[in-house]
Amino acid sequence: MSKIVFTGAGTGGHIFPIIAVARELKKQQLSSISYFYIGTKDDFSSIFLPQEGIKTKFVLGGKIRRYFSPASFFQNIFDIFIKIPIGFFQSFFILFFLMPDVIFSKGGYGSLGTVIAGSILRIPIFLHESDIAPGLANRICSNFASKIFISFPPKETEYFPLKKMVFVGNPVREELLNGDKESAKQIFGLHSDKPVLLILGGSQGSGRINEAVLGILPEMINDFEVIHQAGEKNLKLIKNESETFLKPEDKSYYHLFSFLSETQLRHAYAAADFIISRGGAGAIFEIAALGKPSLLIPLSESAQNHQVKNSYNFAEAEACIVLEESNLTPHFFLEKIKNAFLSGQTKKMAQKAKEFSKPQAANNISQFLLEYL
């Protein structure tokens, strides 16, 4: 029985590509493969991975905070000298008794102990880096990896040695590409001829995007029907404020959700005429695979400024508009969207996005991993 261990934790940007690769491996109809996950426990790993038949083994993981405050200093000391070593030993003993054929890491602080332990046990290790600028965990783990799968071209991707990089794109769940507009009408209650805006704040929502939307919501509803994924922690406030701002006859054009399930998201993607999103690689490559025009608002505090770099790389391909947070004022935000429609820019962005896409990324990675299973 062949065994593969996945690792990487923190956000949907780590977990959903793992799911995409696992699904591609399963399509090969190889019942002789067992799937495991070793990493820190979070909502995404504990909820979504078991649904895919991936057995989860949770370990401690430390996070290095790169901003300074008295609290962060002591948290870093605790994580470096307590949590990271414990997580390493937990990973080592799990791997020693499991002895998988290969480890596939998506990065993040939860992957560090597993990758280092795997290298000591001589288990082949493969990384995937979603962003142009790698995070600290993948920078460290790259020293132990046989190959590093990258999402953006090698000449754009920072830090890694050229001889280790394999340019594949970012794995996208194929199911997200098969949505249906008629199903979307039923799920979301879409009922007008207005263009549909899909607003995504990332897997955890975005307070700044939400604030900008609320600042122009009545004007936005005049021209668009809106599906808004706002995040769980923001939902109650936005719901209350949107009901205050909107006229009773306009409320049916605004569809608010804390989080979109895979089924909801794929049909929302199908219905969307324009997408507003953060600049994470997961969102960019989903938008690209769908061939949708978009406006990206990269998170300004992202590690190594990776969201800004990702977004501008996509924009250089003429596939999107970038609006940095420093310029995110409500009415400027709305004008950017309106101008894209009025100028006909949306058609060109859709075409260029499709050209940018790498829809076979998960399949290409799975074929590579099969050589070791």
C-alpha positions, 0 to 999 in steps of 0.5 A, spaced: 500 500 500 503 506 497 502 512 502 502 520 501 503 525 506 500 532 505 502 538 509 501 545 510 496 549 514 493 556 516 488 558 510 484 555 505 490 557 500 494 551 503 488 546 504 484 547 497 490 546 493 492 539 497 484 537 495 485 539 488 491 534 488 488 529 492 482 528 487 487 528 481 490 522 484 484 519 486 482 519 478 487 515 477 483 509 480 489 507 484 485 504 490 492 502 493 494 509 495 492 511 502 492 519 504 494 522 510 495 529 512 500 532 518 500 539 520 497 544 525 489 544 526 485 549 523 478 549 521 480 548 513 484 542 515 479 539 520 473 540 516 475 539 509 480 534 509 476 528 512 471 529 507 476 527 502 478 521 505 485 524 507 486 521 514 489 527 519 494 527 524 495 534 528 501 536 531 503 543 534 506 548 529 510 555 531 509 561 527 514 567 527 511 574 527 515 579 523 512 585 527 515 587 533 511 588 540 512 585 547 507 580 546 509 578 539 516 577 542 514 573 547 510 569 543 516 568 538 520 565 544 515 560 546 513 558 539 521 557 537 523 554 543 517 550 545 512 549 540 516 548 533 521 543 537 514 539 540 511 539 533 518 536 530 518 530 534 510 529 533 511 529 526 518 525 526 514 519 530 508 519 526 512 519 519 517 513 523 511 509 524 507 511 517 513 511 513 510 514 507 513 514 500 512 521 499 511 528 502 507 533 498 508 540 502 503 546 501 508 551 505 505 555 511 508 554 518 504 548 520 509 544 514 515 545 517 516 540 522 513 535 517 518 537 512 524 537 516 522 530 520 521 527 513 528 529 510 531 526 516 528 519 514 530 520 507 522 521 505 522 524 498 519 531 499 516 536 494 513 543 495 508 547 492 509 555 492 503 559 490 506 565 490 511 569 487 515 571 493 515 565 498 513 565 505 519 563 510 516 556 511 517 554 504 524 558 504 526 553 509 523 547 507 526 548 500 533 546 502 530 539 503 526 538 497 527 534 491 523 539 487 519 545 488 512 546 484 511 553 482 505 557 480 508 563 476 514 563 471 521 561 474 524 568 472 518 571 476 519 567 482 523 569 488 529 565 492 528 558 489 534 555 485 532 555 478 534 547 478 529 545 483 523 549 480 518 546 476 513 551 473 506 548 473 501 553 476 497 553 482 492 547 483 485 549 482 479 544 484 476 542 477 469 542 480 469 549 481 470 550 473 463 546 472 458 551 475 451 553 472 448 560 471 441 557 472 443 553 478 446 560 481 439 563 479 436 558 484 441 558 489 442 565 490 435 568 488 438 572 482 433 575 478 435 581 474 438 583 467 444 587 471 451 584 471 453 580 477 459 582 481 462 576 485 465 579 491 470 575 495 474 577 501 479 571 501 477 564 505 477 569 512 473 575 509 476 582 508 474 587 513 477 593 508 473 590 502 467 590 506 467 597 508 468 599 501 462 595 499 458 598 504 460 605 503 457 605 496 452 599 496 446 603 494 450 606 488 453 599 486 446 596 487 443 601 482 448 598 476 449 591 479 446 585 482 451 583 488 454 576 491 458 578 497 462 573 501 464 577 507 467 572 512 464 569 518 466 575 523 464 580 519 457 578 517 452 580 523 455 587 522 454 587 514 448 584 515 445 590 519 448 596 516 446 593 509 439 593 511 439 600 514 443 603 507 438 599 502 431 601 500 426 595 501 426 594 493 433 594 493 435 588 498 433 583 493 439 585 489 444 584 494 446 577 497 450 576 503 454 570 505 459 569 510 463 563 506 461 560 500 461 552 500 464 549 494 457 548 490 455 555 492 462 558 489 462 554 483 455 556 481 457 563 483 463 563 479 459 561 473 454 567 474 459 572 475 460 577 470 466 581 474 470 578 480 473 583 486 478 579 490 484 579 494 491 577 491 492 570 493 494 565 488 488 561 489 483 566 487 488 568 481 488 562 478 481 560 479 479 567 476 484 565 470 481 558 469 474 561 469 476 566 464 473 572 468 475 579 468 477 581 475 479 587 480 484 585 485 485 588 492 491 585 494 492 585 502 498 590 504 500 586 510 501 580 506 508 576 508 514 578 503 508 583 499 506 577 495 499 579 494 501 585 491 507 582 487 502 576 485 496 581 483 501 586 478 504 579 475 496 578 473 495 585 471 501 585 466 498 580 462 492 585 462 488 580 465 485 584 471 485 591 474 489 592 481 487 597 486 492 597 492 489 598 499 492 605 499 487 607 494 481 603 496 476 609 497 469 607 496 467 611 490 474 610 486 473 603 487 466 603 484 468 607 478 474 602 477 468 597 476 464 601 472 469 604 467 471 596 466 464 595 463 463 602 459 470 601 456 469 594 454 475 592 458 472 586 461 472 582 454 479 583 453 481 581 461 477 575 460 481 573 454 487 574 457 485 571 464 484 564 460 491 565 456 494 566 463 491 560 466 494 553 468 488 549 469 492 542 468 496 544 474 493 539 479 494 533 474 501 535 472 503 535 480 499 528 481 503 525 475 509 527 478 508 524 484 505 518 481 512 516 479 514 515 487 508 511 489 
